[in-house]
Amino acid sequence: MITSLLVANRGEIACRVFRTCRESGIRTVAVHSDPDENAPHARVADASVRLPGATPAETYLRGDLIVKAALDAGADAVHPGYGFLSENADFARAVLDAGLTWIGPSPEAIEAMASKTRAKELLGIEPLREVTEADLPVLVKAAAGGGGRGMRVVRDLADLDAELAGARSEALSAFGDGEVFVEPYVEGGRHVEVQIMADAHGTVWPLGTRDCSLQRRHQKVIEEAPAPGLAPGLTEELYGLAVRAARAVGYVGAGTVEFLVADGTAHFLEMNTRLQVEHPVTEAVFGVDLVALQIRVAEGAALEKDPPPARGHAVEARLYAEDPANGWAPQTGTLHRLAVPDGVRLDTGYTDGDLIGVHYDPMLAKAVAHAPTRAEALRRLAGALERAAVHGPVTNRELLVRSLRHPEFTAARMDTGFYGRHLAELTGAAPDPYAPLAAALADAHGRSRFGGWRNVPSQPQTRRYRDEATGDEHEARYRHTRTGLTAEAEGVRVVRADASLVVLEVGGVRRRFEVSRYGDRVYVNAAALTALPRFPDPAAQRAPGSLLAPMPGTVVRVAEGLAVGAAVTAGQPLVWLEAMKMEHRISAPASGTLTALHAAPGHQVEVGSLLAVVQEDQPV
């Protein structure tokens, strides 16, 4: 029996595994990088071991250090989580060689399936060896890992070499393996997968389907179980293919077989030899704890002959610290508060006051709703996210709410191109016109009702705010009177105003505004505002054509031969940043001459840092 388990991971998945371990009476051990020293996963574990350094390559990808940590802490088992070394056969082998129990499939099964190229060969599917114009579009993919990293869609043959290089670099950074391959890119398809659970006694459960079609940068955003609208014959076909893939390699443990479904035909994508981020929707529908089953199977227990029956529908949304309207740019900063209403499961690796840094994935949490029907589950999750308190960096919360309510999604007519078609309508700002007034009234709470030293009514007071969703500035006017605060806005009556709650009556309807303030940042319901000084300092002027870092990160590449005085063309990639395990390309805004270059490989930059300046060519 397992008595002490180390999770070779961080964040949300480490906390998730620890929760099951506590319920099972298993002692827990965490590993942490230097930035994660005070992270929740390191705090909640019974013991934690430092991995010196900050980057994944220095820490969570160091299998040797993790095995040593397990032995030093007295653990007798290792759970890999997902990402990092979870599909690394050499790591699994090192764990077993150290006399520890590996919570996952055998190294041989990982070698056969974790590499997408070898998995396809095992099933008789050949990758593209030489790409021609007739093959376009194609998809460049990392052979190891997942999560959308190391993936590129190529529509122009001239871009292939650059995209191959970018994919290799990103895959090497994220997974420690730079192998990539090329396959046809199927457009207009749905991403459908089958969860399996297998024991060492020959039983393989197909635990239903999931649809994960809503993706950005090939990384899933919203997932649900079961996949809606599949023909019964297709569902059985997917089950059969998934079980066949598992049996082909003697698979033991939890795994996922992924397909692209287009025109009623299933195209095999890959088999993930680990637990998936979206596993909670399967747990909700089947009433199981997949982590507990993983541990039980690793201890040699046998599964029942048949899986439990499915019940209802579940949907999961990933809350990311990113700005969908700005190229999905990851965001950093302090997460002041994160809370969702009761009735929704929230899996997270953060607590209030934690710092969201630049080294790891920008996912803050997963919110999961389960209900008897799909429509009820979508409604429940959308409502919970809409009312959630998310105080901190910019997130994709509004995108999630609108996605869950979009008619194409509610009718189950979505595919992997959903965000490519609808991003603008899903990210367009919808500011609340009364939020600045509510912020001003909350701020004014407790102030004197009178102005000056004379006993006369005060003059109207003015506060200015910037709406962080739109960048627009708004002015709110109010007045202190003998009976309390009044709004200098037509048709608006102040019913209540204190530091955390403002109630306004507008057109005979009372509206509640919950207000929280952290320094100059004010949150009014879902609106994020910044209080502006009465006499703002003139903003520092940047030279026209300045290229600023859209996020904090590390400069990983500069265009070959780029130097001050070089001629550049509009759209030409100049600098590549790596932030939160993804590469971000900074391109020339116009054709012209490079007049300044401040970026160099290895440089750490903050958001807004000046990287380069391009002086635009003037028309003759």
N, C-alpha and C positions, 0 to 999 in steps of 0.2 A: 504493500500500500504506500502511496505517496504521502509524505508527511510535511514536506517543505518544498515550495516551488518558486523558481526564479522566472520572471518574465523578461525576455530579452528584447524589450521594447520600451516605449514611453507613452505618456499622454493618455488619451481616452481608452485605447485598447488595454493598456496595462491596468488601469483602474477597473475596467470591465472584468478582466480575468481575476483580479484580486477579489472582487465582490463574490464571485462564485467560490473562490478558495475559502474565504471567510465563512460562507454558509456551509462549506464542506468540512470545516475544521482543519484546513491545511494552512500551515505557516507560509508567509509570503516574503519574497525578497525582490527588491527593485534594483535596477542599475540606473545611473543618471550621469549625464554630461555635466560640465560646470554650469552652463546656463540653466539646467534643470535641477540644480541642487535643492531648491525649495519648491519644486513643482509638486502638484498633488500626488502624482503616482509615487514619488519618493517619500512623501510625508505619510501616506496611508499604509505603506508596506510595514511589515514587522521589522524588517532590516533593509538597509540600502547600501549599495557599494558604488563609489565614485569611479567613473570612467574619465580620466583626465582629457580635457580638450572641449571643443565646442562643436565642430563640424561632425556630420555623420561618419565621415571617413576616419576620424580620430576616435570615435566613441561607439555608436550603436552598430557600426559595421565591423568592429574589431571582435571577431569571434573568439580569438584567443583570450582577450581580456574578460569576455563575458563568461566563458567556461571557468576561468580562474576565479571570477567573482562567485559563481555558483558553489564551487568547492570551498572557497574561503568562508562563505556564509552558511555552509552546512546544508545547502539545498540538495534534494535528491531527484529533482526533475526540472526541466526547462521548457517553458512555453514561448514560442517565437512571436506570437501576435500576428500582425500582418505588416508588409513592407519590410524594409531593412533586410535581415538575414532569414526571413521566414521561409523563403524558397531556395535556400542555399544548401545544397547537398553536403558540401564539405563541412559546413557548420553543424548540420545534423549528425554527421559522422563523428565530428570531434566531441559532441555532447555524449554520444553513445560510447565512444572510446574512453571517455573519462569515467565511465561507470554510472552515468546519469540516465534517467528516463527522458526520452524525447517525446514531447506531446505533438505528434504529427506523423505523417507517413514515413516510410523507410527512405534512407538516402537514395536507394536505387529507384524508387517510385518518383522521388523529386527529380532526379536526373532525367528520368524518362519524360516527365510531364512539365516540370517547372520551366524548362527551356521550351519556348513556343516552337522553335524550329524542330527540335527533336520530337515534340508531341505531335506535330503535323506529320512528320515522317512515319511515326508509329501508326498513325491512322491512314497512311497512304496519301497524304496531301503534300505536294511539293511547293515550296516557296518560289518566288520569281528569282531566277538566277541572273537574267539580263533584262533590263527594262527598256522598252521601246515606246515610241509615241502611241502605238496602238494599245499599250497596256494602261495608259493613264485614264483616270487618276489612280495613284497607288498610295499605300500607307506604309511608312517606315515605322517599325516597332522594335522596342527593346526585347531581346530574347528572354531576359530575366525580369522579375518584378512586375509591377502593374501600376495602378493609380494614374494612368495617363502620362506618366513620365517616359521620356524617350520615344514619343510618338509624334509623327509629322505626316500630314497629308501633302502629297506632291501632285500638282496639276500641270506643271511645266517641267519638261525634261531638263532644262537648264538649271533648275533649282535643286536637282536630285543630290548632287555632291555636297552642297552646303547643308541640306537637310540631314543627310547621312552623318555628317560631322557633328551637327548640333545634337542629333539623337544619341550618338555615341557618347558625347560629353555628358549629357544629362543623365543617361543610363549609368555611366561609370560613377558619377557623383552620388546618385540615389541608391544604386544596388551593388556597387563595386564590380560590375560586369558591363563592359562596353559593347558586347555583341548585339548587333541589330540585324534585322532582315526586312525584306520587302514582300508585300502581298497585295492583291487587288483590293481597291477600296470600293466597297459596296455602298452606294448612296441610297437614301430613302428606306433603310432597313431599321428594324427594332432590335435592341440589345436584350436578349432573353437568356437566362441562365437557369441551371438546375443545381440545387444544393444536394450534395450526397453526404451520407455518413456510413462508414463501413467499419466492420470489426475484423479481428484476425481469424474468425471462424467461418468466413465465407459469406456473411450477410452484407448486402449493400442496400441501403435505403435511398430511394430518390425522394427527398423531402420537398417536393413541390417546385414550382417555377417562380422566378422573379423577373420583373421587367425593370431595366435600368437604362431606358432610352434617353432620358433627359440628362445630357452630359455637356460639359464645357471642357475644351482642351482634352477630350477623350477621357475625362475623369467624371465619374458619376455624381449627380447632384440630388436627384430624387429617385428613389427605388420603391418598388411595391411587390407584394405577394398576395395571391398568385398573379402571374402575368395575365392581364385581361384580354379577352377576345380571341384567344387561341382556339383553333378547331380541336376537338377532342383527339382526333387522329394525330395531329401535330404534337400535342402534349405527350402522348404515348411514345411517339417517335423520339422526342427529346429525352424522355426518361430512358428509353432503350439505349440511345447513344451514350448518355452519361454513365449508365451502369456498365456498358461495354468498355468504355474508356477506363473506368475504375478497375474492373476485373482484369484488363489487359496488363496492368502493372502490379497486381496484387495489392491494391490500395487499402490502407487502414487509416481511419480518422475522418476529419471533416475536409471536404473539398468542394469546388464549384467548377462545373463545366459550362463554358460560355459559348453562345451562338449569336450570329446575326441572322435574323429572320426577315426575308424579303420575298414578297409574292408567294407566301405560303411555303417557301423552301428554307430549310435551316442550313446555315453555313458554319461549320466548326471554327471557333476562334482560338480557344485555348482552354487548358485546365489549370485552375489555381489550386495549388497543393497546400492550402492554408485556410484559415477562417477569413471570411470576407467582411469588409466594413459594414455591409448591409445585412449581416446575419440576423439582427434583431427582428426584421419583418418575418423571417421564417420562424423564429422562436415564438413570436406572437400568434401566428396562424396555427402552428402545430402544438403549442403549449409545451415546448421543450426548452432546456438550457443546453445550447450546443457546446459551451465550454465544459460543462459538467460531463456531457457525453464524450467529449474529447479525452478528458482525464480518465473516465471509466474505461474507455476502449484501450487507452495506453496502459492501464493496469491489467489488461487481459480479459476484461469482462465481455460477455456476448450480448449483442443487441437482441431485442425481441424479433420474431420472424418478420413482422410487418410494422411499419411506422405508425404512429398514432394518427387519427383522422384530422384533416384540416378543418379549421373553424374560422369563418369570417374573412376579413381582408385587412391588411396592414400596409401602411405607407410610411416611408422614412424620408426626411429632408436633412441634408447636410448644411449646417450653418458655417459659412466660411468668413474669415476676416479678409475680405477682398471687395473690390469695387467693380461690379459687373459692367457699369457704364464707362469705365476707364480701362478697357482691355483686360478685365479681371485682375487688375493689379493687386497683389497682396498688401495687406495693411498691418501696421504694427502699433503698439501702444498699450496702455493699461486697460484691462477689462474690469471696469468698475463694478458691474453687476450683470449677472446672467440668470434669468429665472423664467420658467414657463408655467402656465396654469396647471392645476391638478388634472389628472386623467391622461396625460401624455408622458411617455417615457423619455427621459433626457440622459443620454450618455455623453459625458464630457470629461476632459482631462484638465479643466481649469476651474478655479474658484474665484470669487470676487476679490479683486485687487491684484490678480496675477498679471504679469507682463507678457504680451504676445510678441515674441522675438522674430528674428529673421532666419533662423537656422532650420526650421522644420515646417511641415505642412501647415497651411493656414486654417485647417478645420478646427473650429471651436467646439462644436457639439453635433450630435445627431438627435433629432426629435422624431419620435415614433408614435403613431396613433393606430389603434386597432379598433375595429367596429364590425358589426354584422355584415355590412355591405360596403362596397368600394366608395359609393357616393358619401356615405356617412363618415368613413375614414378620412376622405379628402376634406370634407367640411370641418371635421374635428381638428385636423392638423393645421389647416389654414387659419382657423379661428384662434388656436392656441399660439401660433407664431405671430399673428397680428397683435395679440395682447401681451406677448412676451416682453420682458424688460431686457433689452440688449444695450447696455451702456458701455461704450468703449470705441474701439476702432470701427470704421465703416465695415458693414457686413452685407451679405446678399439676402438679408431677411425679407425685404420687400419683393425681390425677385422670386423668392420661394412662395410667398403668399399669392402673388399674381399667377405664378405657374400652376399652382394647385387649383386655381379657379379659372384657368384659361379654357375656353370651350373645346379646343382641340384635345387638351389633356383630359378633361372630364369625360369626353366622348371616347377616350382610348384610341384616338387616331394619331398619336404622336409617333415620331421616329427620332433617330439620332441627330437629325438636322433641325430639331425644334428650336433651339436657341439661335441658330443661324438665321432662321426666318423671323423670329419674334422678339429678338433681344431689345430692339428699340422700344416697343410698346410695353415690355416687361420692366424696363428700367427708367422710363420717363418719370420725372419727379411729379408728385401730386401733393404739394405743400398744404398744410392746414393753415388757413389765413388767421386763425385765432391763437395759434401756438405762441407767437411772440408776445401777444397781450397777456396770455396766461403766465408766461415766464416773467414778464415785468411785474405783474401783480403779486406773484409769489415772492419775488425779490423785494418788493416794497412792503411786504408784511412786517408789521412791528415798528415801522418808521413813524415818526411824528405826524400827526394829522395837520399840523400847522406849519407854515413857513415863516422864517425870520423870527424876530423877537416880539413882533406885534401879534395880537390876538385877531388875526385876519385869516380867511381861508387861503390855502396854498395855491400857487399857480400850477397849471398842468405840468406834470413831470414827463420826461421823455427817456425811453431806453431804446438802444439800437441793437439788433441781432443779425447775425448772418446765418442763413439756412444752409447747413452743411450739405444737404442733398442737391441744392440748386446753385449755391454760391451767391444767391441774391441777398441783399440787405433789406431789413424791414425796420420800421419805426413803430413803437407802441407808446401810446399816450394814455395817462391816467391821472387821477387827481385824488388827494387826500381831502376828505370832508369830515364834518362833525359826526356823520353816521358811518364812516368807513371809507373804503376805496371805491371809486367809481371809474368806469371806463370812458375814455374820450373817443368813443366809437358809436356811430349811430345804430340804434336797435339792439344794443348789447347792455345787459344788466348784470352786475356782479352779485351773485348769490352768496358766494363764499370765497375767501382768499386767505390761505395761509401758506407756509413755506413749502408744503408738499402737495397740497390739493387746492385747485381752483375750480369753481363751478360757475359757469356763465350761462345766462339765459339769452338765447338768440332766436328771435322770431317765435317766442313762446315755448321753445324747446330747451331744456336744461342739458348742458354738456359738461362732463367731468374731464379734468385735465390733471393727470398725475405728474408732478414736477420733481426732478432730481437735479442737483447741481454739484459739479466737481470742478472747482476753480472757475474758469470762464466758460466751460462747457455746460450747457443746460439741456436736459432731456424732458420733453413735454409729450407724454404718451409715446408715440413712435418717432416723433420729430427730434432731430439733433440740431441744436442752435449753439452759436458762440456769441457770448455777450461782448459787444464792441465798446472800446473806451469812448468817452464823450468827445475827446479831442484826439483822434487817431494820428499816429506818427505817419508821415509820408512813406509809402512803401519803397523799398530799395528797388531801383530800376535795373532791369537786366537788359543786356544788349539784345537787339532783334536777332533771332536765329539761335538763341541760347537753347541748348539741350540739357534739361534738368532730369535728375534721377527721379522716376515716378514712384520709387519705393526704396527703402534701405536695402542694401545687399552688397554683394561682392562683384567687382569687375572681373569677369572670367576671360573675356577676349576683346581685342580691338581689331578692326578690319586690317588685313594685311597691307603693309606699306602706308598706313594712314599717318600723316604728319601735317603740321601746320603749313599752309600754303597749297595743300593738295586740292584738286578739283573734285567735287562730289556731285552726285545727281540725286534728284528728289526720290525719296524712298530707299536710298542705298543704306544697308545696314552698316553702322559705324561702331557701335559698342554693344556688348552683350553683358547683361547683369544676371547673376544668379541670386534668387531670393526664395526662401521657403521651398527649396529643392526643385525649382523650375527656372528655366532660362527665359529671359525677357530681352527682346531685341530693341535697340534704340536706333532709329533711322534718321537720315537727313530730312528736314522738313521741306527743303527746296533745293534746287540746283544752285551751286555757288562754290565758294572757296572756304576751306576750313581755316578760320583765323585764330582758334584757340583749341587746345586739347589738354584736358586735365585728368583724363581717365587713363589708367594703366592696369594691366592684369594684376590681380591680387589686392588692389585698393578696396578698402571698405568705404562705402558712401552712405550718407543719410538721405532721406527723402528731400528733394529740392536741391541737392548738391549739383553744382555746375559741372557737366561732363565735357562739353565741347561747345563751340560757337561756329555756326555756318553763316557766312555773309552771302546773302542771296544775289545772284547775278541780276543786274539791272537791264531791262530791255533797251536795245540800241535804238 
